């Protein structure tokens, strides 16, 4: 049974920020409801107000400027999947969006909701780590920009202040010499929550099998999404020219992940899968001459 | 096979349009003026004494009309198809976490839910028993005073020990199967309503309205004639709506409040509260000669029925009956236990105990084929039961036996034809391994010996020259209703549009037994044929009189009687109906009643055994296993099925595909996890049923048949056998792909990965 709540619907960003300021934290923001409604039904929401931002047009859309791609938080997963700009500049994120839930959930759920929800298994978050995304947070009093890595505190917890709203997600456009992947292991091929997911972005050097820069992140294997800096360093410092070498580098995931056992998978399996998914993803790229699909 | 207009053809479902457009009203869609909402208060512990139940706070909540407890049950506070060991509302003890303790009726759903939380129950938790083998131990906590063994069935034939001595190869393994959930779309839902004449109407989707009626009569102390059960339409059942669920509580609340009361279970409450497929532990020992001839088979079977019996006993017995597969086995020892635990409740589920023993036996067969280097089809053919053979449990098979037909049919499947060209590894991704697997099964049709088994149909001639057929059987998705329409249209020589089918209503249909045991088409269909033959005789006589000819000179064709050699003179059914209304003021009605043939022997100490008629099927799966993750993808499936003559070809295809997919879920992902009596997978986020993306794009369906003269147009039934061997076909394919042997289902990615890793370790240490 859903408890009685005070429902507010903001039509503009200004209105939403005003309401957030007044309600002083006793409020849950509704971006689409694919997760919030489930939590409401399970009596897991302690706040007494709902702020519906779904009709704020200024928070929806994808645009590119000279260096960066901006994805506004109310953009749905389906809109990202269908976007040419995302295809070109954010292939890692696009693959992650494609793997979310089902067509219905992708049509409804938004990237901003996925980020603010801060699930340790959130598919788009791992991809945003790999894309080195930044988040713009805005309140009535001002705005700030924070790196996606610094945003998350723990499962469901972020540094978002009670009066703040996520208003922009942006990251460097992927260049021609950049490649990457997103891989997800779930209990089935659709409507699945990640048992483990991994995302990587690699900036290739002219020299074959060498990388200028690597970013690797894992989901569902720690209280928040985590980056594998040791793996990144290894990828940047090696000539990645054989499956054996990839295997060796992938094994460094051991030092990155700290999973738990739950009803979906055991700690041990998640540990091994962090390695194997990264291995599989890198190997597929290697076999494809490091070209992204 | 005769030349038929409808039988064997692809006929669109008669209910397709109303279902596709959403016009059909399921029980959960029903609404009546002045209707209340009911909510059931369920146990907080898997095993506890009830010290006190205080309903006062709940009763004081505005909007609450009544709160009922065991004290309010007017009749026997118990239900259960075999023995009524499950309380409608618990009095002194709860035995599983879903046990019903009290129920509320209130003006709104929200008030009912709130009130349910206000019912105060004082419990004294008791130690639980959650392992069926441990439960047999005398010192284990007792779920029921009578002890934890609900049923023990032992069948011994020949001398297995002698057989094992004679064997060249003995294969011994222990198997484990999961607790599958039916996962029907519509949860247990319905409305009970007291009519002005004092009749209690119970609208709740179920599989046998007439049995619901007598069970409700006993609980509610009400003349069964004063209870009307409407159990159609149903949004899926798969066996999970064979037993009563919410109906006694609905009835109780409606009688008490004298207002309509509705209950719709949430998915979570549905999963926790009601039936599952019995998880089983099966210890197998099989002895064969070098040439593959089976000489002995020993099986110990432990079935976890949970807190109450329901159909657990018969489920165990079917598992026992089919434990050796459709093979000639001279020396047999099967020892089966159906055991009470505090693990929820288990009951009827498509396959009814057979998929469990099939998983074990067909893995044994695959191991034997591999060890002896015999082709898996040839090994099975060598041992296949044929008509006239003695079945493993000792009865002679005198009805249709399709073992060889389905095995020969395998050669027609694309998977088998292409097996030699299968690339065992993906060349681009060598960590992806491919394989194919085969498994064979059979399934008794009907309830078995000693149980009254019959079909009943009522057939009415209508003013427009059409017919209404009423059968107590329920179409919960199989397409039985369409089959009846085809059967009546074929028998009455009229267009299928002229046949209206009424199902599952104690007022409007004949008792035709339960919609279970793959018996719907066979029993209700045969009863419909009998009713139709009677109707044809009557109509012919009446038409002959009107046309003033000898009735033997009349031929029925396209809804018209024509005179032999004088086709220009005829009488349409519609004209006949109008004449009869004018002259006789009424239209004829006939009934068909068909007693199902049963075996002429009984197996000692095994209630219901043996069955007389069986359906047979061979299942094939092609898989890709990702050895990095353990994920199995079924890339193609095939089934060859002998369920007698196919009545509706597209219905056959759909049911085979559905059966395969349900078996795929059973084999790979589906398991209701219960730890210390507490459910861990209560909705479809954690209870993993396959989606369209998890199922193969191609499932080949091939019907074959060995004539079964007793069935309607030689039909038997396919509902269960089509799911029975899919899981072992897949796990045998996993072995074929990877070399890893699966002894436990579901073969989750994690399980397969773990086994692959162990395998690798063992190989490295050699």
Interface residues (C-beta under 8 A of the other chain):
Chain A: X1 X102 X185 X187 X188 X189 X190 X191 X192 X193 X195 X263 X264 X265 X266 X269 X272 X273 X276 X277 X279 X280 X283 X284 X287
Chain B: X109 X110 X113 X114 X428 X429 X431 X626 X628 X629 X631 X669 X673 X680 X681 X684 X685 X686 X688 X690 X691 X692 X693 X694 X748 X749 X750 X753 X754 X757
